[in-house]
Structure formats: C-alpha cells, structure tokens
Amino acid sequence: MPRSVQTELLDKEDIPFEDIKQNMEELNLINSLLGGHACTIAGIKKILTLSKCKDTPLHICEVGCGGGDNLRAVEQWCRKEHIAVHLTGIDKKKECIDFAKEKGTDHTFTWIHSDYRLADFSHQKPDIIFSSLFCHHFSDDALVPMMQWMQNNSNLGFFINDLHRNMMAYYSIKAITTIFSKSYLVRHDAPLSVLRGFKRQDWEKIMRIAGIRDYSITWKWAFRWLLIITRS
C-alpha cells in the first residue's frame, strides 16, 4: 500500500480560525490518549541519555508545532523533572501560532510564524529539534532536505514522531473520530494522516538518501514510529 498523496484539509489556506481551534483541541486529546505526547517525551529522554547532556537550560524546538500541545506537554515533563528549558515552536500557519499563543505565552515559549526552512538559528542552535505528526504532510523527496536541516540545526540531535501506515490503525482512528469527533477537520484528516504515514522501509530509504546512517527507529503505541538521530 503506497503512501497517499491526497491533501489534508488542514493544509488548505481558507480554514476558519474557530474550525482550526476545535481541530487543535481535539488533536491534543488524541495525542494525550493515544500515546502521542508519551512518544515525544520518550524521544527527548533518549537523546538526553545518549548525549549524556548535563547542561541546562535546554533549548527544544518543534517544527510544525500546530497549536503547541506537544511543547506544553514537554514543558510539564521538564518542570516535573526539574529541567530548565526554553521551547520554540515553528509553524507556517498563522492560525496555529495564534492558537498556541493563547495557551502558552510566558517566557518559556517562543512562537515563530514561518516556514521552518527560514528560521534563523545561526547564533544559537536548539539542543533538540523534533517534529510530531508533521512529516506525513510531505512527500519523500521533500523529507530528505528536512532531515538534513534538522541534523544541521540541532546541537544534540533530532527525532521524528509520526504515524505507522497500517490498515488496523486506519480503521481504528476512522471509527473513533466518526463516533467521538465534532471537528470535520479531524474526521477527514485523521484517517487520511494514517494513509499518508510510513512503513519502516520508507524511513530507511529517506535516511539513506539524506546521507544519515546513525539513527534508530522504534515502533511505539499507538501505531507510531519514533526515529532518533543524535549528533556525533
């Protein structure tokens, strides 16, 4: 089953803000219940362990941050672990950044409305860069330079948290969102996201073309891949 090339509704430019807001709120609930935030925290813990990082504060950046729910989950975990952190979220959709600012505006967060490729970290690179449910919006060809950008702009490493393309995952999320979701964006995009997700061999091919050899790929519940790349 090849990756779908159908465009998700959220990738369009004419979505009303209230619809995006409802979508972001439901995605936060889905990430909380179905292991999305747990997968993100696992990626951060692994990079910190492998790099033996002792320096704080950390600078952690998410590309394609959406409404910022992942970064808020990271902030809560860091606070619990007594880790000083600064969090940067980048998204090219202004409505998503506006929503993120509503939820997290203190000095811990920096929100950037931009294409990730235009973000300037020449003076101070983030320690860790990650993306969660972002990569499946892109073609394999577009992901190659994205992986290279993340590698070149992170001090300790980067990781990817994204979906496993699997028919059980597709029918499960389709049933869940049909029954429980009030957002037409979630009902349409969540099952499609699975069809735009990845098999292990997809990631192996992308990394090979990107010239990245030292990485790990682990399957996580529920139907997610966690790719971790540390700086040597």
N, C-alpha and C positions, 0 to 999 in steps of 0.2 A: 504494500500500500504506500504509494508515494506521498510526499508532503503536499497538502492542499495549497494552492496559490490564491484561493478566494480571499478577498479583502474583508477584514473585520469592520463592523460598523464604527467602532471607536476610532479607527484610523481616518475616518472622514472628517471634513473640516466644518461641517454645519450642524454639529450636535449641540442642542441647547444645554446651558450650564446646569440646570436642575436635573437633566437626564444624566449628565456626566457625574454629578454629585451622588445621585442614587446608585449609579454603577459603582463608584468608588467605595461607597459604604458597604455594598453587598460583597464586593471583592475582598474587603478587609475581613468580613465574616467568613468567607470561603477560605481565605488564607489561614485564618485562625483555627478553623475546624478541620481542615484537610491537610495540615502539615506544611503549608507554605512558609509561615514565619519560622517554624521549627527547622526547616531546611536551610533558611537563610542564616539563622543563628549557628547551625552546625558548620556552615561554610566559614564563618568568621572564627569560630573556635579552632577549626582545623588549621587555618592559615596562621593564627597566633601561636598554635602549638608547634607547627613545622618551622616557623621562622624564629621561634624562641624569643618573641618580642617582649621586652620589658619596659620599653619607653612609652610614656603617656604624656599628654593626651594623644589618643589615636585620631586620625582623620579617615573617616569611612565615607565613600561616595557611591551612590546608586545612580546608574544611568537608566533612563526610562522609569523614573520614580513614581509616575502616576500621582495618586493622591497622597503618597508619603506613608502609607500604612506599614510598609516594611521598615522604613527608617525609624518610625515611632516604636515598633517592636524591638528594634536593635537598641534604641535609647533606653528602653525599660530594662532590657537584659544587662546592658552596661552599668546602669545605675545599681542593679541588684548585685553585680559582681564587683562593684566599686572601681570601675574602669572609667577614667576620664576620656571623653570622646567629643569630637565635633563631627557633625553629619551634614553631608552635602547631597542634595537631590537635584537631578537634572532631568528636565522633560521639555520637549519642544512644543507641547500642547499647553497653551496659556491657561486654559480652564483647569487642567490638572494641578498646575502650580498654584493657582488661586485657591483651589480647594485645600491643597497641602498647607498653605499659609494660614488658612483658617484654623487648622488643627495643631500646628506647631510653629510658633513664631518667636520663641525665646532664642537666646544667644547660642544654644546648642545646634540650631539648624540654620543652614544656608540653602535657599531655594533658587535655582537658576533656570530661567526660561530660555532654552537654547537647544539646538541640535548638539548632541554630545560631542561631535567632531569639532565644534567651535569653542568648546570650553578650554580656557587657558590655564593650565597648571604648571606653566614654565617656572614660576617662582617657588611653588610648594606643591609637590605631587601628593595625592592621597596615599595613605598607607595601604588601604584596601579599596578596590573598586569591585562592585558586583552589579549584576542585573537579575531581576526576578520576573519571570513571565514577560520578558521583553524581547528576547531573541527570536521567538517564534513569529514575530511580526515581519521578519526579514528573510530574504532569500539566502540560500547557502553562499552565493557569491558575495552578498553584502556582509555576511557574518565574518568572512575572512579578515577584512581590514578592521572590523570592530574588535576582534580578538587581539589583533596586533596593537590597536590603540590602547586597549585595557592593559596589555602587558607593558607597553612603553610608558604608561602614565601612572603606574602603581609602584610604590616602594617595596611592599611586601609580597603582593600578589593579587590575583583577582579570582572571582568564582562566578559561575552561572547556575541559576536555579530555574529550571524550565521543564516543560511537560514531556512526558513519555507518550509517543503516538501509539495508542493501543485501543482496540475496539471496546474492551471492557471499560476503560476509562471514558471513552466517548459516550457510550450508552448510559453509564452511571451518572455522569455530570449532566447529560441531557435530561434524564429523569428527575434528578434533584432540582435543577433550575426550572424545569417545566412546572413542577409542583410548588416550589417554595419561592422562586424569584418573582419580584414585582417589576424588575427592570427589563425592558425589551432588549437593552444592550447586552445584559448578562445572558438572557435566554438565547440570544442569537450567537454571541461571541464565545461564550464558554465552551460549548461543544466544538465550534469551529477551531478554537485555540488548540484543542487536542489534535485535530486533524492537521494543524499546522505545526504540531510538535515534532519530536525527534525520536529516531531509533539510535541505539548506541553507535552503529556504523556511520550514521550521519555526522555525529560529533567527531568520530575518528577521522573521517575524510576532511572535515573543516579544519581540524587542528593540523593535520598533515599538510594541507595546502598553505595554512598560515605559518608553517615552519615552527610550530610549538610541539615539542616532543615530550617534555616533562610535565605530565598532568595526570590527574586521577579522575575517574568517572564512576560515580556510585549511584545506584538506584535507591530512591527514598520514597516512603509512603507520603501522599497517595499519588502514585504514578508520576514521579518527578525524577529528573536527573540532576545530580549535583556534580558539576565539573569544578575542579580546584587546580589552580596554576600558581605556584609560588616562584618568586624571583630567586634566581641562584646567586 
